[in-house]
Amino acid sequence: MDEKQALDGFGAIAQETRLRIIRLLVTAGADGMAAGAITEAIAGASAPRISFHLNHLENAGLVESRREGRSIIYSAIFPALSDLVAFLMRDCCEGHCEVCDRAIDLFAKCTGRPQRVMRAPKIACEEA
């Protein structure tokens, strides 16, 4: 990710409604959410307003849409979001930080799909 892509991504989520949408879609995982469900989840937002913000996020490369019947489903693009985090952490400790390196490697593997675990279920990143 270059600086312009990072600025576009961070600029897109530097707005309250768009940040809420991204957080909703991250929670929803790779299956995503219908536009109507997103509108219902964001209190006080109209469908046209949510559509505007979803379009902005899609243009920034952070979400993608697909049609399922009469619904449009939006999903977070996990590699793009992890690239934003990695962009911030890349030069951590002048490039000599094992913790940051492990985190960046983990983000790169994240698909948003639940990983099967024997303990309490939670969303985790799959191994590639």
Backbone as a ProteinNet text record, in pm:
[ID]
protein_1_A
[PRIMARY]
MDEKQALDGFGAIAQETRLRIIRLLVTAGADGMAAGAITEAIAGASAPRISFHLNHLENAGLVESRREGRSIIYSAIFPALSDLVAFLMRDCCEGHCEVCDRAIDLFAKCTGRPQRVMRAPKIACEEA
[TERTIARY]
85.2	0	89.3	58.3	136	64.4	128.8	74.8	-60.2	-77.1	-204.5	-318.6	-294.5	-397.8	-431.1	-328.2	-351.6	-433.8	-400.7	-477	-622.1	-644.5	-781.7	-858.2	-794	-858.2	-887.3	-786.4	-806.9	-904.8	-899.3	-994.1	-1137.7	-1156.3	-1290.9	-1348	-1265.5	-1318.6	-1308.9	-1260	-1247.9	-1378.8	-1488.2	-1621.4	-1706.5	-1783.4	-1854.5	-1940.4	-2026.2	-2115.3	-2036.4	-1936.9	-1857.4	-1777.3	-1725.4	-1653.2	-1748	-1869.5	-1968.7	-2002.3	-2016.2	-2046	-1932.1	-1809.8	-1694.3	-1692.4	-1716	-1716	-1827.5	-1944	-2054.4	-2014.2	-1954	-1917.7	-1804.4	-1713	-1607.3	-1670.9	-1765.5	-1835	-1914.6	-1973.7	-2053.6	-1967.8	-1840	-1751.1	-1766.8	-1713.9	-1709.4	-1847.3	-1948.4	-2083	-2146.8	-2103.2	-2151.4	-2291.1	-2347.9	-2482	-2555.3	-2685	-2768.3	-2771.4	-2783	-2787.6	-2900.1	-3014.2	-3126.4	-3094.5	-3023.3	-2984.6	-2883.5	-2795.9	-2699.6	-2774.6	-2871.5	-2951.4	-3024	-3081.3	-3150.7	-3055.2	-2932.3	-2835.5	-2775.3	-2776.4	-2720.7	-2837.1	-2852	-2965.2	-2968	-3086.8	-3107.7	-3058.1	-3012.4	-2960.6	-3066.5	-3079.8	-3174	-3104.9	-3185.4	-3130.4	-3043.5	-3085.7	-2998.9	-2865	-2869.7	-2745	-2651.3	-2704.4	-2622.3	-2567.4	-2650	-2606.1	-2489.1	-2497.9	-2389.8	-2260.1	-2269.6	-2150.2	-2094.6	-2181.2	-2135.2	-2062.7	-2114.8	-2050.3	-1911.1	-1900.7	-1772	-1672.2	-1715.8	-1629.3	-1590.4	-1684.3	-1655.7	-1553.4	-1568.6	-1473.4	-1333.7	-1325.6	-1196.2	-1135.7	-1211.4	-1160.1	-1166.8	-1254.4	-1264.1	-1381.9	-1483.2	-1597.8	-1629.5	-1699.7	-1746.3	-1892.8	-1961.6	-2103.8	-2130.9	-2238.7	-2284.4	-2436.5	-2498.8	-2644.5	-2683	-2778.5	-2838.6	-2989.2	-3048.3	-3191.9	-3218.9	-3304.6	-3338.3	-3251.8	-3162.9	-3078	-2938	-2879	-2737.3	-2666.3	-2570.7	-2496.1	-2359.9	-2322.1	-2191.5	-2103.7	-1977.6	-1878.5	-1753.1	-1690.7	-1560.3	-1458.7	-1364	-1253.1	-1139.5	-1130.6	-1037.1	-891.5	-844.1	-704.7	-678	-773.8	-755.5	-749.2	-836.2	-833.5	-704.8	-660.1	-535.6	-415.9	-423.7	-316.6	-306.6	-420.6	-417.6	-344.5	-376.9	-310	-161.9	-130.9	9.2	84.4	19	82.6	130	46.5	83.4	195.4	196.5	290.6	419.7	425.5	537.4	673.2	684.8	814.7	829.1	743.1	748.1	887.5	938.7	1068.6	1179.2	1168.9	1264.8	1275.6	1161.8	1158.8	1216.6	1236.6	1296.5	1207.3	1082.2	989.9	919.3	947.8	886.5	735.3	690.9	547.4	474.9	528.1	465	471.7	584.2	598.1	494.1	473.2	372.8	233.1	205	73	48.4	147.2	132.7	110.8	184.3	164.9	23.4	-26.4	-161.4	-266.5	-251.4	-346.4	-349.6	-235.8	-228.4	-306.3	-327.1	-397.9	-547.6	-590.9	-729.5	-824.3	-926.6	-1027.2	-1164.1	-1179.4	-1310.2	-1398.4	-1349	-1424.3	-1396	-1498.2	-1474.9	-1383.3	-1296.9	-1208.4	-1266.3	-1266.5	-1319.2	-1218.1	-1267.8	-1184.5	-1258.3	-1185.1	-1247.5	-1301.3	-1243.7	-1287.4	-1411.1	-1437.7	-1553.6	-1542.3	-1652.7	-1646.4	-1619.9	-1537.6	-1510.2	-1457.5	-1461.5	-1408.7	-1256.7	-1189.9	-1044.2	-998.4	-872.7	-817.6	-771.5	-807.1	-768.6	-622.6	-563.4	-430.6	-444.9	-355.8	-363.9	-310.7
-118.1	0	123.7	213.6	337	444.9	559	665.7	716.9	730.2	778.3	682.4	551.2	452.5	461.6	478.6	490.9	615.8	726.7	849.5	834.1	768	743.4	657.5	551	462.3	529.5	596.9	664.8	780.7	848.9	957.3	906.9	789.1	732.1	697.3	649	610.7	723.1	839.1	953.4	1033.1	962.6	1022	928	982.9	903.1	790.8	820.9	718.7	610.8	651.3	552.4	463.9	521.2	439.5	339.1	380.6	288.2	176.3	211.8	111	9.9	57.2	-34.2	-127.2	-74.1	-158.4	-262.2	-223.9	-319.4	-431.2	-392.3	-490.6	-581	-529.1	-613.9	-717.1	-674.9	-766.8	-870.9	-830.1	-921.6	-1027.9	-1001	-1098.6	-1100.4	-1202.7	-1211.6	-1221.9	-1267.2	-1277.6	-1140.9	-1041	-905.3	-882	-768.5	-727.6	-661.9	-679.6	-611.9	-462.9	-382.8	-237.7	-196.5	-261.7	-230.4	-258.8	-367.9	-401.8	-301.1	-252.8	-150.6	-23.6	15	134.5	121.1	3.2	-19.2	-12.9	-58.3	-63.5	73.1	164	298	390.3	416.4	496	634.3	672	806.1	827.4	723	738	695.7	774.3	739.6	648.3	576.9	487.7	563.1	680.8	753.2	794.7	832.4	871.3	751.4	636.3	515.3	475.5	485.5	453.6	543.6	671.7	766.3	722.5	688.3	649.5	515.1	421	292	311	397.9	427.8	487.1	576	637.6	530.6	440.3	332.5	236.5	211.3	122.9	187.3	317	388.6	392.4	389.7	388.7	248.2	148	11.4	-62.1	-15.2	-77.9	-173.6	-157.2	-248.6	-286.9	-398.2	-442.7	-480.7	-475.7	-509.1	-621.8	-692.6	-797	-803.4	-843	-854.4	-996.9	-1008.3	-1137.7	-1117.6	-1163.8	-1141.7	-993.7	-942.6	-800.2	-717.7	-780.9	-710.7	-686.1	-578.8	-554.8	-578.8	-670.9	-709.8	-642.3	-580.8	-515	-593.3	-607.4	-676.5	-591.8	-597	-532.7	-609.8	-538.7	-602.5	-612.7	-727.3	-744.9	-721.1	-765.4	-735.1	-584.1	-507	-361.8	-300.2	-345.7	-293.7	-333.1	-457.2	-499.8	-424.8	-389.4	-309.8	-172.4	-114.6	14.5	2.8	-101.4	-122.7	-149.2	-233.3	-264.8	-140.2	-51.6	72.8	153.1	158.1	231.9	163.5	31.4	-44.4	-81.9	-65.1	-115.5	-70	54.1	106.6	109.4	35.7	29.2	-11.6	56.8	24.1	15.5	103.3	107.1	-28	-97.9	-225.2	-342.6	-328.9	-436.2	-475.6	-495.1	-529.6	-660.3	-763.2	-894.2	-890.3	-813.2	-804.4	-745.2	-636	-573	-665.5	-733	-825.1	-936.3	-992.7	-1098.7	-1045.1	-923.8	-863.8	-840.3	-788.5	-762.9	-894.1	-998.6	-1129.8	-1182.6	-1165.6	-1211.3	-1134.7	-1002.6	-922.3	-966.2	-999.6	-1039.2	-1167.4	-1250	-1377	-1365.9	-1251.6	-1235.9	-1232.5	-1315.9	-1321.1	-1277.5	-1264.5	-1231.2	-1352.2	-1468.3	-1592.7	-1647.5	-1697.1	-1756.2	-1877.9	-1889	-2005.6	-2100	-2228.4	-2325.4	-2343.6	-2322.4	-2339.4	-2427.1	-2496.3	-2585.8	-2508	-2391.6	-2309.3	-2229.6	-2124.1	-2038.7	-1984.7	-1987	-1940.2	-1789.9	-1751.2	-1611.1	-1595.6	-1474.1	-1447.5	-1441.1	-1516.8	-1518	-1515.6	-1497.1	-1496.1	-1635.4	-1677.7	-1810.6	-1811	-1925.3	-1943.4	-1961	-1900.6	-1912	-2046
0	0	0	-91.6	-95	-13.1	-0.6	83.4	32.8	-98.9	-153.1	-119.5	-133.8	-99.6	49.2	132.5	277.3	307.5	243.9	265.6	221.4	108.3	61.9	162.3	211.1	307.2	439.4	494.3	622.7	607.6	493	467.9	463.5	406.2	396.5	533.2	623.7	755.6	858.7	815.7	906.5	909.7	915	921.3	1005.6	1096	1196.8	1138.5	1042.6	987.5	914.9	835.8	761.8	856.7	963.7	1061.8	1126.5	1157.7	1214.8	1116.3	988.7	886.6	877.8	874	866	985.9	1104.2	1224.3	1218.4	1167	1149.2	1052.9	940.4	839.2	885.6	964.8	1021.8	1114.3	1195.1	1284.6	1206.1	1095.3	1013.2	945.7	928.5	865.4	715.2	653.2	507	443	516.3	459.2	437.9	512.9	495.8	548.4	509.6	553.2	437.4	436.2	337.2	367.9	263.2	280	375.4	365.4	454.4	600.2	625.4	763.5	817.5	731.3	772.9	810.5	728.1	755.9	889.4	915.9	1043	1161.7	1142.6	1252.6	1285.9	1190.3	1213.8	1249.8	1377.3	1426.7	1362.1	1316.8	1263.6	1121.6	1055.2	919	817.9	713.7	607	506.4	428.6	326.5	225.6	176.6	83	145.2	272.2	340.9	353.4	392.7	404.8	268.5	165.6	30.2	-11.5	19.2	-10	58.2	186.6	262.2	214.9	182.6	130.7	-2.8	-86.3	-213.6	-191.2	-94.6	-61.7	-15.2	71.1	120.1	8.3	-82.2	-194.6	-288.8	-315	-400.6	-339.6	-207.5	-139.1	-134.3	-179.8	-182.9	-50.5	40	172.5	184.7	99.8	99.5	-44.6	-57.3	-188.6	-176.1	-289.2	-288.3	-386.8	-359.1	-450	-438.5	-544.4	-544.5	-508.9	-417.9	-383.2	-389.2	-498.2	-517.7	-531	-444.2	-448.2	-355.5	-281.8	-184.8	-238.7	-191.8	-216.9	-85	-88.9	30	24.7	134.5	144.9	240.8	204.6	287.9	298.6	413.8	430	347.4	289.9	219.6	321.6	385.7	496.7	458.4	342.8	307.6	299.2	249.6	241.1	380.5	470.6	607.6	679.2	657.5	721.9	663	533.9	473.7	538.7	578.3	647.6	781.4	856.2	985.3	962.7	866.2	837.1	792.7	718.3	675	795.8	899.4	1020.6	1097.7	1095.9	1179.2	1107.6	978	898	950.7	991.4	1034.9	1186.1	1254.5	1400.1	1447.3	1545.1	1605.7	1499.8	1401.2	1290.8	1220.4	1212.8	1141.2	1217.7	1347.6	1427.9	1544.7	1518	1625.8	1592.6	1666.8	1641.7	1663.5	1760.9	1787.9	1667.6	1614.5	1497.6	1376.6	1358	1244.4	1252.1	1371.1	1387.6	1360.8	1409.3	1388.3	1239.6	1169.9	1026.8	952	988.7	926	950.7	1073	1106.3	1026.9	1020.8	943.5	798.6	742.8	602.2	575.5	677.2	661	689	739.7	782	662.7	666.9	560.9	610	740.9	795.3	815.3	780	798.6	938.3	1007.8	1138.6	1127.6	1222.9	1229.4	1332.8	1300.9	1396.9	1509.6	1632.2	1750.2	1848.6	1931.2	2027.4	2148	2175.3	2287.8	2248.6	2321.5	2293.2	2150.3	2075.1	1936.4	1931.3	1835.9	1812.1	1669.7	1620.4	1486.8	1498.4	1416.8	1414.7	1270.7	1252.8	1117.4	1082.5	961.9	914.7	872.7	883.4	828.4	679.3	604.2	457.9	411.3
[MASK]
++++++++++++++++++++++++++++++++++++++++++++++++++++++++++++++++++++++++++++++++++++++++++++++++++++++++++++++++++++++++++++++++

